[in-house]
Amino acid sequence: MARTREFDTDEVVAAAMETFRRTGYEGTSIGDLVAATGLGRGSIYAAFGSKEGLYLAAVDLYRQRYATPLIDLLRAGSPAREVIREVFVGLVDEIVRDGRRQACLIAAAAMERAHQDDRVAQRLRATTGSLELALFDLIAEAQLRGQIPADRSPNDLAGFLVMSLQGIRVMGAINPDRDALLRSVGVVLSCLG
């Protein structure tokens, strides 16, 4: 008779996600995951198959907690400039509040794992693709309404904004200076015309 799981999978994945954010995939050992989750090695392997399986679950949870609400915000129908500014300023404020300087798991996974693990790369492409599509739709609609000049490709602007979001995350991890980051946001927003 199989044993029933005696732990909350979401809590375990959330603890692992925070550990991976702090120390990266390579910097996180199974021992670190045991300490963070409270599970034994055997339970981790039984539930997730491997450290990689738990990492993929952590990436999926990160996408659900951080990327999905951002995409929902972009699709909420607010005026494009306002919502884009809100997204960037909110990101800066999140970076500045994060005293532990935890990495964005998407950016960290892109640098550390995407070139080695196609499952990670697929998740990252899906996440950035969804974000880019939401921005494209928002910009294209704003161009039709005359709120953003139509002299630039909405596709190019959406790609640039996604790249800028990730760049601000990386620069914020290096130096979480709110004023400097907000000046960069101002430059990004000026590209909307």
C-alpha atoms as one frame of an Amber mdcrd trajectory, in Angstrom:
protein
   0.000   0.000   0.000   1.419   3.386  -1.051   2.015   6.013   1.622   0.043
   9.225   1.423   2.012  12.428   1.138   2.198  14.107   4.503   3.210  17.540
   3.271   1.751  20.462   1.354   3.292  20.344  -2.108   2.708  24.064  -2.710
   4.530  24.986   0.500   7.444  22.722  -0.368   7.750  24.154  -3.877   7.490
  27.714  -2.515  10.316  27.051  -0.038  12.431  25.538  -2.797  11.631  28.481
  -5.089  12.928  30.966  -2.512  16.069  28.877  -2.033  16.745  28.740  -5.775
  16.160  32.510  -5.973  18.782  33.119  -3.289  21.475  30.704  -4.402  20.671
  29.647  -7.963  20.353  26.130  -9.291  24.032  25.221  -9.114  24.472  26.873
  -5.707  21.611  24.885  -4.189  22.351  21.385  -2.947  19.875  18.678  -2.075
  20.924  19.317   1.545  19.884  22.961   1.143  16.516  21.836  -0.204  16.082
  19.384   2.676  16.753  22.233   5.126  14.453  24.670   3.299  11.529  22.326
   2.756  11.719  20.132   5.835  11.466  17.049   3.635  13.928  14.189   3.609
  15.945  13.416   0.494  13.789  10.374  -0.214  10.605  12.425  -0.071  12.032
  15.024  -2.444  13.026  12.340  -4.928   9.698  10.500  -4.530   7.651  13.667
  -5.068   9.713  15.443  -7.747  12.020  12.799  -9.215  15.172  14.876  -8.790
  16.570  18.256  -7.892  15.817  19.238 -11.502  12.187  18.192 -11.102  11.832
  20.367  -8.010  13.551  23.235  -9.841  11.070  22.979 -12.732   8.194  23.002
 -10.237   9.756  26.104  -8.634  10.045  27.841 -12.023   6.398  27.010 -12.739
   5.328  28.409  -9.368   7.371  31.558  -9.948   5.678  32.040 -13.318   2.271
  31.566 -11.675   2.990  33.991  -8.820   4.822  36.725 -10.699   4.349  36.517
 -14.475   0.643  35.657 -14.604  -0.501  38.611 -12.443   1.684  40.929 -14.520
   0.106  39.664 -17.733  -3.349  40.036 -16.168  -2.539  43.640 -15.236  -1.494
  44.384 -18.820  -4.764  42.907 -20.097  -6.927  44.829 -17.603  -7.757  47.564
 -20.098  -6.150  50.553 -18.399  -4.621  53.253 -20.590  -1.422  51.778 -22.040
   1.057  54.396 -20.851  -0.338  54.307 -17.321  -0.300  50.536 -16.990   3.185
  50.214 -18.511   4.480  52.889 -16.152   2.758  51.122 -13.240   4.449  47.841
 -14.192   7.925  49.396 -14.358   7.598  51.532 -11.214   6.121  48.550  -9.361
   9.111  46.467 -10.420  11.538  49.119  -9.180   9.725  49.338  -5.850   9.799
  45.529  -5.531  13.542  45.496  -6.206  14.225  48.233  -3.663  12.078  46.516
  -0.984  13.881  43.205  -1.494  16.564  43.553   1.137  17.763  40.008   0.468
  18.321  40.816  -3.211  16.711  37.635  -4.409  17.002  37.063  -8.101  14.159
  36.998 -10.556  13.941  33.279 -11.175  13.170  33.870 -14.865  16.310  35.970
 -15.414  18.413  33.638 -13.271  17.126  30.552 -15.089  17.857  32.187 -18.446
  21.477  32.768 -17.475  22.096  29.555 -15.581  19.907  26.803 -17.022  18.251
  27.656 -20.350  21.280  26.711 -22.437  21.547  23.336 -20.657  17.944  22.297
 -20.161  15.379  22.582 -22.927  12.536  22.166 -20.411  13.689  25.348 -18.680
  14.176  27.145 -22.007  10.642  26.199 -23.118   9.140  27.577 -19.903  11.083
  30.810 -20.256  10.067  31.237 -23.893   6.429  30.642 -22.964   6.614  33.176
 -20.146   8.347  35.932 -22.072   6.206  35.186 -25.121   2.994  35.612 -23.114
   4.282  38.843 -21.607   5.318  40.125 -25.016   1.922  39.242 -26.503   0.073
  41.070 -23.708   2.255  44.145 -24.299   1.763  43.873 -28.066  -2.020  43.825
 -27.649  -1.926  46.773 -25.242   0.344  48.850 -27.504  -1.518  47.992 -30.718
  -4.838  49.012 -29.131  -3.291  52.241 -27.822  -1.952  52.998 -31.302  -5.411
  52.504 -32.806  -6.805  54.966 -30.238  -4.043  57.483 -30.929  -2.590  57.159
 -27.419   0.779  55.930 -28.671   2.244  57.055 -32.015   1.799  54.439 -34.721
   5.206  55.081 -36.294   6.795  52.149 -34.415   6.029  48.477 -34.639   3.977
  47.303 -31.647   5.845  44.011 -31.905   9.223  45.752 -31.650   8.054  47.937
 -28.761   6.687  44.916 -26.882   9.969  43.044 -27.316  11.928  46.093 -26.185
   9.747  46.466 -23.073  10.196  42.810 -22.088  13.951  43.145 -22.565  13.918
  46.349 -20.497  11.965  44.702 -17.671  14.549  41.939 -17.428  17.408  44.429
 -17.713  16.040  46.485 -14.838  15.739  43.317 -12.750  19.388  42.498 -13.410
  20.634  46.037 -12.790  18.501  46.274  -9.660  20.152  43.144  -8.296  23.521
  44.818  -8.808  22.516  48.204  -7.390  18.980  48.685  -6.042  19.175  52.484
  -6.221  15.568  53.629  -6.730  16.449  56.985  -8.294  18.836  55.442 -10.817
  16.362  52.709 -11.723  13.530  55.232 -12.127  15.707  57.325 -14.451  16.152
  54.218 -16.605  12.393  53.645 -16.498  11.920  57.219 -17.742  14.135  56.492
 -20.733  12.230  53.277 -21.452   8.865  55.062 -21.287  10.117  57.833 -23.568
  10.522  55.185 -26.290   6.741  54.886 -26.453   6.753  58.299 -28.169
